[in-house]
Amino acid sequence: MTARSTRRTTAAQSRIAAVGAIAVAGALLLTGCGDQTKDKESGGSDTADSSAAPLADKLPQAIRDKGVIKVGSDIAYAPVEFKDDSGKTVGIDPDLADAMGKQLGVKFEFENGTFDTLLGGLRSKRYDIAMSAMTDTKNRQDGIDADTGKKVGEGVDFVDYFTAGVSIYTKKGADQGIKTWSDLCGKKLVVQRGTVSHDLAKSEAKKCAKGKAISIEAFDNDQQAQTRLRSGGADAGSSDFPVAAYAVKTSGGGKDFQLVGEQVEAAPYGIAVAKSNTEVRDAVKAALDAIIANGEYKRIIEKWGVDAGAVEEATINGGK
């Protein structure tokens, strides 16, 4: 769930699409709808033993004393983060957070919020980090609003941990000839507000012939967009590839949706940290590098069937 301004369609994206579309749901749990209430969910183990944590001394003392890193996240974006049938927060991000927490000797505590409010919550210090399939972009690094080009905040730093593109999906057996973004002209598209899909749709709509603009309906979360498409209220939907592929595999037992075309906009997901919070940023990077080195990262990524998007090392502010 991201916002970017430059489209890229590379061979790497095609590789992710071809490999990941089949694999993404192979080992996944069936999703339960995540709500948008501001509740807190443990994203890791119930306790964290700081004495056994090799990287604990990299964190600020205040966080070490609390034993908790507060995480802002939109917990309605399966398989990245969502609630299972028991109401527990699960997914790629919670599993990675759990593994990093063991390195740092703290618990990552996920707090649910709508995606487009997460960076504001980070600025107000409600959260220590935001981890929510958020693409690392230069605009976000610099605090620039993608629509207006105006500065709206000091920006954030990112610790990049995954690579994903954006996909279009339609009702199964009803693609209406949609293969590319330009095919959406004259069609109705559902997206989650504030995401790369939303930004791409607005950008593409400007290129459409007069009277053939894309009709865009944006929702607070991706599951609401899926519901609208499922009910016949739109022609297509768009979201990050892992999420779109997961919906295609699981919704209606795989009978509701289909992916169309190839991924675009392959870019890094980043864990967002306030620019003033460099100690936390560097500690998170060290923890991520540690779980990449010890194999935990690979195990988690493969568990969720998204290994095509894996990275070999953590990077700070790698987005363009």
Secondary structure, DSSP 8 states (H G I E B T S, - for coil): ----SS----HHHHHHHHHHHHHTTTT----B----S--EEE-S-S---GGG-TTGGGS-HHHHHHTEEEEEE-S-BTTTBEE-TTS-EESHHHHHHHHHHHHHTSEEEEEE--GGGHHHHHHTTS-SEE-SS-B--HHHHHTB-TTT--B-S--EEEEEEEEEEEEEEEETT--TT--SGGGGTTSEEEEETTSHHHHHHHHHHTTS-TT---EEEEESSHHHHHHHHHTTS-SEEEEEHHHHHHHHHHGGGGTSEEEEEEEEEEEEEEEEEETT-HHHHHHHHHHHHHHHHHTHHHHHHHHTT-GGG--SS-EES---
